[in-house]
Amino acid sequence: MHDLVIHGGTIVDGTGADAFRADIAVDDGLIVEIGKVSDGARRTLDADGLTVMPGFVDIHTHFDGQATWDPHLTPSCWHGVTTAILGNCGVGFAPVHTDDHQRLVELMEGVEDIPGTALYEGIKWDWETFPEYMDALERAPRAIDVGAMVPHAAVRAYVMGTRAHDDATAEEIDAMRRIVTDSLAAGALGFSTGRTAGHRDIHGQPVPGTYAAKDEVAALLHAMRDAGHGVFQLVPAGIGGKDGDPTGSMDAELEWMLELGTETGVPITFLVMQSPRDPDGWKPWITAVREANTRGANLRPQVASRCFGVLMGLQSRMNPFQYGDAYRAVRKLALPERVARMRDPELRATIIAEAKAKATSEPATRLDHLRPSTFERLFPLGDQLEYEPTPEHSVAAIAQRTGHDPWGVVYDLFLEADGREFLLFPMLNYGRGSYDGLYDMMNDPMTVQGLGDGGAHSGIVCDASMTTYLLTHWTRDRSRGSRLPLEFAVERLTAAPADLYGLADRGRLRPGLRADINVIDMDRLKLCYPERVTDLPADAPRLIQRSEGYVETIVAGETVVAEAELTDARPGHLVRGGRA
């Protein structure tokens, strides 16, 4: 008698092989049989007409705080994620001295746009060292699995104190190396750092480690090599600049990555995005990495499945009208009342006039202050959730067709859907106004899928839904260019990231592996419209995005999400590296 049998589904097993019809039997949290299962089961699931695939391994999340209070890690669990890796981009909450909690919260709030009020309220801080932080994660009941990387900024702050932005001494580098070594021995999945000047805390200070010298980075990479496992993840200096402009030299970053990657053999994944100013600028980076990998390096450029941008609207932190006195007077009203007030023609004229004056009187140093060029790259998201819009749908094009002021177009669009409409502003990965470059990035098997930022940037976007977007837009719905085969897309969400992080017990549907499974109605699979909620600790707000079509998401044989509803099952645990 099996614990669970999934009958008659179309199996996409995560290996990239062609789909096939079969049953899956599960016992004690593991897949035990795939084929024609005739034995009985305590529970059966009829998957006729459904697609069955492994649970998704999301390698780029920022649930470092949320993982201590939320067992499901919403919204990622609504998008098929069964393993979430946190500690990316060099920011996190361990190691930490007792009197330094505020500094790490301010870093996370500034870099990843996670409300500090929620972090202060939600985190219990029952750790100091990174191994103790992992123990705290392991103690907490959870629905899906988590793994953690050691964040450079926290390590530097712990070792260097008030000198965390200075050059490290030999003794300090040695102390950081020992922390990384001990953390990897305790099961950390790797080490992360952020080197872009665009990442700053709430006071405008760069992340500790942004300008770390090569000898410091080399020492930590050698510690990882000696440990024998772990991935080195970084945001390069040439990524994340303002409005698509690089904030450093990607060529210089590549030089040391290629050198140290070849020397140590440590897996390195670094973020690659397409700049609108140089749509083909990323291609030489991929070529250089491919050549280095033939010489023994293991570099994996990390790419997204849609544009890197923001959503503007009345529910977003990005609202170009929010700096004028007229809008401030109504900003705190409940959304229905605010929308009703904003429909008044006189108030409309005043709010627009103040926004235009603000945009022209101050330097354009913030995305909130729209410039004329922005209107050409600003698009209503609409009922169809158009993340790959065409130029004729831009605010500028609408204004030209209708003869209206583009500021008025933005204002009126914000009021649509009872004030719940969003405008998409693609900053990166939208070169030449399409996803053709992104298709080329994803279609390269050397790249790895990531950049969903689960838990982060919660005031301006919800990119944790990129997994669902990959399955819907890229395998089924895209009409502007090439699509990806479903089998290839699933491999990028499952086996490929699991293999990169050495998680040999998941990522494929095979007997003996962990029964992390998504059962999906591909005909119904879709993204829901983003919405603002106040479900974080201290009632802090965030944008979330749900989905439809995930019939069941199963972790270790137990259903944790069924038709978008969370269950009480808690089969998840902490994944420790080097032990899977």
C-alpha positions as CSV (number, residue, x, y, z in Angstrom):
1,M,0.0,0.0,0.0
2,H,1.6,3.2,-1.2
3,D,1.3,6.5,0.6
4,L,0.3,8.3,-2.7
5,V,-0.2,7.3,-6.3
6,I,-0.6,9.9,-9.0
7,H,-2.4,8.2,-11.9
8,G,-2.3,8.9,-15.6
9,G,-0.5,12.2,-15.8
10,T,1.8,13.5,-18.5
11,I,5.2,13.3,-17.0
12,V,7.8,16.0,-17.7
13,D,10.6,14.6,-15.5
14,G,13.0,17.5,-15.3
15,T,15.7,15.9,-17.4
16,G,14.8,17.6,-20.7
17,A,13.5,14.2,-22.1
18,D,10.2,14.1,-24.0
19,A,7.1,14.0,-22.0
20,F,5.3,10.6,-21.4
21,R,2.3,9.2,-19.7
22,A,2.8,7.3,-16.5
23,D,1.8,6.8,-12.9
24,I,4.0,7.8,-9.9
25,A,4.0,6.0,-6.6
26,V,5.3,7.7,-3.4
27,D,6.3,6.2,-0.1
28,D,7.9,7.9,2.9
29,G,8.5,11.1,1.0
30,L,10.3,9.5,-1.9
31,I,9.3,8.4,-5.4
32,V,9.4,4.6,-5.5
33,E,7.9,3.8,-8.9
34,I,7.2,5.4,-12.2
35,G,5.2,3.5,-14.8
36,K,2.0,1.5,-14.5
37,V,1.4,1.3,-10.8
38,S,-1.2,-1.3,-9.9
39,D,-0.7,-1.4,-6.1
40,G,-3.2,0.4,-3.9
41,A,-2.6,3.7,-2.1
42,R,-3.7,5.6,1.0
43,R,-4.4,8.5,-1.3
44,T,-4.7,8.7,-5.1
45,L,-4.7,11.7,-7.4
46,D,-6.2,11.4,-10.9
47,A,-3.8,13.3,-13.1
48,D,-5.5,12.5,-16.4
49,G,-5.2,15.6,-18.6
50,L,-2.7,17.1,-16.2
51,T,1.0,17.6,-16.4
52,V,3.3,16.3,-13.6
53,M,6.7,17.7,-13.1
54,P,9.3,18.1,-10.3
55,G,9.0,20.9,-7.7
56,F,10.9,24.0,-8.7
57,V,14.2,24.9,-7.1
58,D,14.4,28.7,-6.8
59,I,18.1,29.7,-6.4
60,H,17.5,33.4,-6.0
61,T,15.3,34.5,-3.1
62,H,15.5,36.9,-0.2
63,F,13.4,35.1,2.3
64,D,16.2,35.4,5.0
65,G,13.8,37.0,7.5
66,Q,10.5,35.6,6.2
67,A,11.8,32.1,6.5
68,T,11.8,32.5,10.2
69,W,8.1,33.2,10.5
70,D,6.3,32.0,7.3
71,P,6.3,28.2,6.7
72,H,5.0,28.5,3.2
73,L,7.2,31.4,1.9
74,T,4.4,33.1,0.0
75,P,4.1,34.1,-2.8
76,S,6.7,31.6,-4.1
77,C,4.8,28.5,-3.0
78,W,1.9,29.7,-5.2
79,H,4.3,29.3,-8.2
80,G,5.5,25.8,-7.8
81,V,8.6,26.4,-5.7
82,T,9.4,23.6,-3.3
83,T,13.0,24.5,-2.5
84,A,14.0,28.2,-2.0
85,I,17.6,29.3,-1.6
86,L,18.1,32.5,0.4
87,G,21.1,34.6,1.3
88,N,21.7,36.1,-2.2
89,C,23.4,39.3,-3.2
90,G,25.6,39.5,-0.1
91,V,22.8,40.5,2.3
92,G,21.3,38.5,5.1
93,F,21.0,38.2,8.9
94,A,23.9,36.1,10.0
95,P,26.4,36.2,11.5
96,V,25.4,39.1,13.6
97,H,26.4,40.6,17.0
98,T,23.5,41.3,19.3
99,D,23.9,45.1,19.0
100,D,24.0,45.0,15.2
101,H,20.5,43.8,14.2
102,Q,19.5,47.2,13.1
103,R,22.3,47.5,10.6
104,L,21.5,44.3,8.9
105,V,17.8,45.2,8.7
106,E,18.6,48.6,7.2
107,L,20.8,46.8,4.6
108,M,18.0,44.4,3.7
109,E,15.4,47.1,3.6
110,G,17.5,49.4,1.4
111,V,18.8,46.7,-1.0
112,E,15.8,44.5,-1.3
113,D,12.9,46.7,-0.4
114,I,11.6,44.5,2.4
115,P,9.7,46.6,5.0
116,G,11.9,47.1,8.0
117,T,8.8,47.2,10.3
118,A,8.1,43.6,9.3
119,L,11.6,42.5,9.8
120,Y,11.9,44.1,13.3
121,E,8.5,42.5,14.3
122,G,9.0,39.1,12.7
123,I,12.6,38.1,13.4
124,K,13.3,36.6,16.8
125,W,17.1,36.8,16.5
126,D,17.8,33.5,18.3
127,W,21.3,33.2,16.7
128,E,24.6,34.9,16.4
129,T,26.7,32.7,14.1
130,F,25.7,31.5,10.7
131,P,25.5,27.8,11.8
132,E,23.2,29.0,14.7
133,Y,21.1,30.8,12.1
134,M,20.8,27.5,10.1
135,D,19.8,25.7,13.3
136,A,17.0,28.3,13.8
137,L,15.8,27.7,10.3
138,E,15.8,24.0,10.9
139,R,13.8,24.3,14.1
140,A,11.0,26.3,12.5
141,P,8.1,24.3,11.0
142,R,8.0,24.8,7.3
143,A,6.0,23.6,4.3
144,I,8.7,23.9,1.7
145,D,12.5,23.4,1.9
146,V,15.0,26.2,2.3
147,G,18.8,26.4,1.9
148,A,21.0,29.3,2.9
149,M,24.1,31.0,1.6
150,V,26.5,33.0,3.7
151,P,26.1,36.8,2.9
152,H,29.3,38.8,2.5
153,A,27.9,42.0,4.0
154,A,26.9,40.3,7.3
155,V,30.3,38.6,7.5
156,R,32.1,41.8,7.0
157,A,30.0,43.7,9.5
158,Y,30.5,40.9,12.0
159,V,34.3,40.8,11.6
160,M,35.1,44.5,10.9
161,G,32.5,46.4,12.8
162,T,32.5,50.1,12.0
163,R,35.3,49.5,9.4
164,A,33.0,47.3,7.3
165,H,33.4,49.6,4.3
166,D,37.2,49.8,4.5
167,D,39.8,47.5,3.0
168,A,40.2,44.4,5.1
169,T,43.5,43.6,6.8
170,A,45.1,40.2,6.5
171,E,43.8,39.2,9.9
172,E,40.3,40.3,9.0
173,I,40.3,38.3,5.8
174,D,41.5,35.3,7.7
175,A,38.6,35.7,10.2
176,M,36.1,36.0,7.3
177,R,37.6,32.9,5.8
178,R,37.2,30.9,9.0
179,I,33.5,32.0,9.1
180,V,32.9,30.8,5.6
181,T,34.7,27.5,6.3
182,D,32.7,26.9,9.5
183,S,29.4,27.8,7.7
184,L,30.0,25.5,4.8
185,A,30.9,22.7,7.2
186,A,27.6,23.3,8.9
187,G,25.7,23.0,5.6
188,A,25.6,26.4,4.0
189,L,25.0,26.1,0.2
190,G,27.5,28.8,-0.7
191,F,28.6,32.3,-0.3
192,S,27.2,35.5,-1.9
193,T,28.4,39.0,-2.5
194,G,27.1,42.2,-4.0
195,R,29.4,44.5,-5.9
196,T,27.1,46.9,-7.6
197,A,27.1,50.5,-6.4
198,G,23.3,50.5,-7.0
199,H,22.8,48.4,-3.9
200,R,22.7,50.6,-0.8
201,D,21.1,50.7,2.7
202,I,18.3,53.0,3.7
203,H,20.9,55.7,4.5
204,G,22.5,55.5,1.0
205,Q,25.6,53.7,2.2
206,P,26.9,50.9,-0.1
207,V,26.7,47.3,0.9
208,P,29.8,46.2,2.9
209,G,31.9,44.2,0.4
210,T,30.9,46.2,-2.7
211,Y,34.5,47.3,-3.1
212,A,36.2,44.4,-1.5
213,A,39.7,43.8,-3.0
214,K,40.6,40.8,-5.1
215,D,42.7,39.2,-2.4
216,E,39.7,39.1,-0.1
217,V,37.4,37.6,-2.7
218,A,40.2,35.1,-3.7
219,A,40.6,34.0,0.0
220,L,36.9,33.3,0.3
221,L,36.8,31.4,-3.0
222,H,39.7,29.3,-1.9
223,A,37.9,28.5,1.4
224,M,35.0,27.3,-0.7
225,R,37.3,25.2,-2.8
226,D,38.8,23.6,0.3
227,A,35.3,22.9,1.7
228,G,34.5,20.9,-1.5
229,H,31.0,22.3,-2.0
230,G,29.1,25.5,-2.4
231,V,28.2,28.1,-5.0
232,F,29.7,31.6,-5.2
233,Q,26.9,34.0,-6.2
234,L,27.4,37.7,-7.0
235,V,25.9,40.8,-8.4
236,P,28.7,42.2,-10.5
237,A,29.7,45.8,-10.5
238,G,28.4,46.2,-14.1
239,I,24.8,45.2,-13.2
240,G,22.1,47.1,-11.5
241,G,22.9,50.7,-12.5
242,K,20.4,53.5,-12.6
243,D,18.0,53.3,-15.6
244,G,20.0,50.6,-17.2
245,D,23.3,52.3,-17.0
246,P,26.1,50.1,-15.6
247,T,27.7,51.3,-12.3
248,G,31.1,49.6,-13.0
249,S,33.1,47.7,-15.5
250,M,31.7,44.3,-16.3
251,D,35.0,43.6,-18.2
252,A,37.0,44.1,-15.0
253,E,34.6,41.9,-13.1
254,L,34.8,39.2,-15.7
255,E,38.5,39.3,-15.6
256,W,38.8,38.3,-12.0
257,M,35.8,35.9,-12.1
258,L,37.4,34.0,-15.1
259,E,40.8,33.9,-13.4
260,L,39.6,32.8,-10.0
261,G,36.9,30.5,-11.4
262,T,39.5,28.7,-13.5
263,E,42.0,28.6,-10.6
264,T,39.6,27.2,-8.0
265,G,36.9,25.4,-10.0
266,V,34.3,26.8,-7.6
267,P,30.8,27.1,-9.2
268,I,30.2,30.8,-9.8
269,T,26.8,32.3,-10.8
270,F,26.6,35.9,-11.6
271,L,23.7,38.0,-12.7
272,V,23.4,38.9,-16.4
273,M,20.8,41.4,-17.8
274,Q,20.4,43.2,-21.0
275,S,20.9,46.9,-21.1
276,P,18.5,49.0,-23.3
277,R,21.5,51.2,-24.2
278,D,23.6,48.2,-25.4
279,P,21.2,45.4,-26.2
280,D,24.0,43.1,-27.4
281,G,26.6,44.0,-24.7
282,W,25.9,40.8,-22.8
283,K,27.0,38.5,-25.6
284,P,30.8,38.9,-25.2
285,W,30.4,38.0,-21.6
286,I,28.7,34.7,-22.4
287,T,31.5,34.0,-25.0
288,A,34.2,34.7,-22.5
289,V,32.5,32.5,-19.9
290,R,32.1,29.6,-22.4
291,E,35.8,29.8,-23.2
292,A,36.8,29.8,-19.5
293,N,34.6,26.8,-18.8
294,T,36.5,24.8,-21.4
295,R,39.6,25.6,-19.3
296,G,38.2,24.2,-16.0
297,A,36.1,27.1,-14.7
298,N,32.4,26.6,-13.8
299,L,30.8,29.9,-14.4
300,R,27.0,30.0,-14.8
301,P,25.5,33.3,-15.9
302,Q,22.1,33.7,-14.1
303,V,19.3,35.1,-16.1
304,A,15.6,36.0,-15.6
305,S,12.5,35.0,-17.5
306,R,11.1,38.5,-18.0
307,C,12.2,42.1,-17.8
308,F,13.8,43.6,-14.7
309,G,11.5,46.6,-13.9
310,V,8.9,48.1,-11.6
311,L,5.2,48.4,-11.5
312,M,3.9,51.9,-11.0
313,G,0.4,52.6,-9.6
314,L,-1.7,53.7,-6.7
315,Q,-0.8,50.5,-4.8
316,S,2.9,50.7,-5.6
317,R,5.7,52.5,-3.9
318,M,6.5,53.9,-7.3
319,N,4.0,56.6,-8.0
320,P,5.1,59.8,-9.8
321,F,2.3,61.8,-8.1
322,Q,3.3,61.1,-4.5
323,Y,5.6,64.0,-4.0
324,G,3.0,66.7,-4.6
325,D,1.0,68.3,-1.7
326,A,-2.3,67.6,-3.5
327,Y,-1.8,63.8,-3.8
328,R,-0.3,63.6,-0.3
329,A,-3.5,65.0,1.1
330,V,-5.4,61.9,-0.2
331,R,-2.6,59.3,-0.2
332,K,-3.6,57.7,3.1
333,L,-7.3,57.3,2.2
334,A,-8.5,53.8,1.6
335,L,-8.2,53.0,-2.1
336,P,-11.9,53.3,-3.1
337,E,-12.2,56.7,-1.4
338,R,-8.9,57.8,-2.8
339,V,-10.0,56.9,-6.3
340,A,-13.3,58.6,-5.9
341,R,-11.5,61.8,-4.8
342,M,-9.0,61.6,-7.6
343,R,-11.8,61.5,-10.2
344,D,-12.5,65.2,-9.4
345,P,-11.4,67.2,-12.4
346,E,-10.0,70.0,-10.3
347,L,-8.0,67.7,-8.1
348,R,-6.8,65.9,-11.2
349,A,-5.4,69.1,-12.7
350,T,-3.7,70.1,-9.5
351,I,-2.0,66.7,-8.9
352,I,-0.8,66.5,-12.5
353,A,0.5,70.1,-12.4
354,E,2.5,69.4,-9.2
355,A,4.0,66.2,-10.6
356,K,5.1,67.9,-13.8
357,A,6.6,70.8,-11.9
358,K,8.5,68.4,-9.7
359,A,9.8,66.4,-12.6
360,T,11.2,69.5,-14.4
361,S,12.5,71.4,-11.3
362,E,14.7,68.7,-9.8
363,P,17.4,66.5,-11.3
364,A,16.1,63.2,-12.6
365,T,17.8,61.1,-10.0
366,R,14.8,58.9,-9.2
367,L,12.6,56.7,-11.3
368,D,9.6,58.2,-9.6
369,H,10.2,61.5,-11.4
370,L,9.1,60.6,-14.9
371,R,10.9,62.1,-17.9
372,P,9.7,62.3,-21.4
373,S,11.8,59.3,-22.5
374,T,10.1,57.3,-19.7
375,F,6.7,57.5,-21.3
376,E,8.0,55.6,-24.3
377,R,8.9,52.7,-22.0
378,L,5.9,52.8,-19.7
379,F,3.0,50.4,-20.5
380,P,-0.3,49.5,-18.9
381,L,-0.1,45.9,-17.6
382,G,-3.8,45.4,-18.4
383,D,-6.1,42.4,-17.9
384,Q,-3.9,40.2,-20.0
385,L,-0.8,40.9,-17.9
386,E,1.3,42.0,-20.8
387,Y,4.9,41.8,-19.7
388,E,6.2,41.9,-23.3
389,P,4.2,44.8,-24.7
390,T,4.7,46.4,-28.1
391,P,5.6,50.1,-28.6
392,E,2.1,51.1,-29.7
393,H,0.9,50.2,-26.2
394,S,3.2,52.7,-24.5
395,V,2.0,55.8,-22.6
396,A,3.7,57.9,-25.2
397,A,1.9,56.1,-28.1
398,I,-1.4,56.4,-26.3
399,A,-0.9,60.1,-25.8
400,Q,0.0,60.6,-29.4
401,R,-3.0,58.7,-30.7
402,T,-5.5,60.5,-28.4
403,G,-3.9,63.9,-28.4
404,H,-3.7,63.9,-24.6
405,D,-0.9,64.9,-22.3
406,P,1.1,61.8,-21.3
407,W,0.9,62.8,-17.6
408,G,-2.9,62.8,-17.9
409,V,-2.7,59.4,-19.6
410,V,-0.7,58.0,-16.7
411,Y,-3.2,59.6,-14.2
412,D,-6.2,58.1,-15.9
413,L,-4.6,54.7,-16.3
414,F,-3.9,54.6,-12.6
415,L,-7.6,55.0,-11.9
416,E,-8.6,52.1,-14.1
417,A,-9.8,48.8,-12.5
418,D,-10.9,50.9,-9.5
419,G,-7.3,52.1,-8.9
420,R,-5.7,48.6,-9.1
421,E,-4.1,49.1,-12.6
422,F,-0.3,49.0,-12.8
423,L,2.0,50.4,-15.4
424,L,5.0,48.3,-16.3
425,F,8.4,50.1,-16.6
426,P,10.9,47.7,-18.1
427,M,14.4,48.8,-17.1
428,L,16.6,45.8,-18.2
429,N,16.0,42.7,-20.3
430,Y,13.9,44.6,-22.8
431,G,16.4,45.7,-25.4
432,R,14.9,46.8,-28.7
433,G,11.4,46.5,-27.2
434,S,11.1,42.8,-27.1
435,Y,12.3,39.6,-25.3
436,D,14.3,38.3,-28.2
437,G,17.6,38.9,-26.3
438,L,16.1,37.2,-23.2
439,Y,15.2,34.2,-25.4
440,D,18.8,33.9,-26.5
441,M,20.0,34.1,-22.9
442,M,17.6,31.4,-21.7
443,N,18.1,29.2,-24.7
444,D,21.8,28.8,-23.8
445,P,22.2,25.7,-21.6
446,M,25.2,27.3,-20.0
447,T,23.0,29.9,-18.2
448,V,20.9,29.2,-15.2
449,Q,17.4,30.4,-14.4
450,G,17.0,32.7,-11.4
451,L,16.5,36.4,-10.4
452,G,13.0,35.9,-9.2
453,D,13.9,37.7,-5.9
454,G,11.2,36.0,-3.9
455,G,10.3,38.1,-0.9
456,A,12.1,41.2,-2.1
457,H,11.3,44.4,-3.9
458,S,7.8,44.0,-2.4
459,G,6.8,47.6,-2.8
460,I,7.3,47.8,-6.5
461,V,7.0,44.3,-8.1
462,C,6.4,40.6,-7.5
463,D,8.9,38.7,-9.6
464,A,8.6,35.5,-7.6
465,S,6.0,34.6,-10.2
466,M,8.7,34.2,-12.9
467,T,8.5,30.4,-12.6
468,T,4.8,30.5,-13.7
469,Y,5.6,33.1,-16.3
470,L,8.3,30.8,-17.8
471,L,5.8,28.0,-18.2
472,T,3.0,30.1,-19.6
473,H,4.5,32.9,-21.7
474,W,7.6,31.1,-22.9
475,T,6.1,27.6,-23.7
476,R,2.5,28.5,-24.6
477,D,1.5,32.1,-25.0
478,R,4.3,34.0,-26.6
479,S,3.3,35.4,-30.0
480,R,6.1,37.9,-30.7
481,G,8.9,35.4,-31.3
482,S,10.2,32.0,-30.5
483,R,9.0,29.8,-27.7
484,L,10.8,27.3,-25.5
485,P,9.9,23.6,-25.4
486,L,8.1,22.7,-22.2
487,E,10.6,20.0,-21.4
488,F,13.5,22.4,-21.7
489,A,11.7,25.1,-19.5
490,V,10.9,22.5,-16.8
491,E,14.6,21.4,-16.7
492,R,15.6,25.0,-16.2
493,L,13.4,25.2,-13.1
494,T,14.2,21.8,-11.6
495,A,17.2,19.6,-12.5
496,A,19.5,22.4,-13.7
497,P,19.4,24.6,-10.5
498,A,19.4,21.5,-8.3
499,D,22.6,20.2,-10.0
500,L,24.3,23.6,-9.7
501,Y,23.8,23.6,-5.9
502,G,24.6,19.9,-5.5
503,L,21.1,19.0,-4.4
504,A,21.2,15.5,-5.9
505,D,18.1,14.3,-4.1
506,R,15.6,16.5,-6.0
507,G,15.0,18.2,-9.4
508,R,13.9,15.1,-11.3
509,L,11.1,12.6,-11.2
510,R,13.0,9.4,-10.6
511,P,12.6,6.5,-8.2
512,G,14.7,7.1,-5.1
513,L,14.5,10.9,-5.3
514,R,12.5,13.2,-3.1
515,A,8.8,13.4,-4.0
516,D,8.7,17.1,-4.6
517,I,6.1,17.3,-7.4
518,N,3.9,19.8,-9.2
519,V,0.6,18.6,-10.7
520,I,-0.5,21.3,-13.1
521,D,-3.4,21.9,-15.4
522,M,-1.5,23.6,-18.2
523,D,-4.7,24.7,-20.0
524,R,-5.7,26.7,-16.9
525,L,-2.3,27.8,-15.7
526,K,-2.0,31.6,-15.5
527,L,-0.8,34.5,-13.4
528,C,-3.3,36.5,-11.4
529,Y,-3.2,40.2,-11.3
530,P,-0.7,41.7,-8.7
531,E,-2.3,43.0,-5.6
532,R,-1.3,44.9,-2.5
533,V,-1.8,43.1,0.8
534,T,-0.8,43.8,4.4
535,D,0.0,40.3,5.6
536,L,3.5,40.8,6.8
537,P,4.3,41.2,10.5
538,A,3.3,44.6,11.8
539,D,0.7,44.7,9.0
540,A,3.5,45.9,6.7
541,P,2.4,46.1,3.0
542,R,3.7,44.2,0.0
543,L,2.7,43.3,-3.6
544,I,1.9,39.7,-4.2
545,Q,0.8,37.7,-7.2
546,R,-1.1,34.5,-7.1
547,S,-1.7,31.9,-9.8
548,E,-4.3,29.5,-11.1
549,G,-3.7,26.0,-12.5
550,Y,-1.4,24.4,-9.9
551,V,-3.7,21.5,-8.9
552,E,-1.3,20.4,-6.2
553,T,2.2,21.3,-5.1
554,I,3.7,18.4,-3.2
555,V,6.7,18.4,-0.9
556,A,8.2,15.1,0.3
557,G,4.9,13.4,-0.6
558,E,2.6,15.8,1.2
559,T,0.5,18.4,-0.4
560,V,1.4,21.9,0.7
561,V,-0.7,23.9,-1.8
562,A,-3.9,22.7,-3.4
563,E,-5.6,24.9,-6.0
564,A,-3.9,28.0,-4.6
565,E,-5.0,27.2,-1.0
566,L,-2.3,26.6,1.7
567,T,-2.5,23.4,3.7
568,D,-1.4,22.6,7.2
569,A,1.2,20.0,6.1
570,R,4.7,20.8,7.2
571,P,7.1,18.4,5.4
572,G,9.7,21.0,4.6
573,H,13.1,21.2,6.2
574,L,16.5,23.0,6.0
575,V,18.7,21.6,3.2
576,R,22.3,21.4,4.2
577,G,24.9,21.4,1.5
578,G,27.4,18.7,1.1
579,R,25.0,16.1,2.6
580,A,22.3,15.5,-0.1
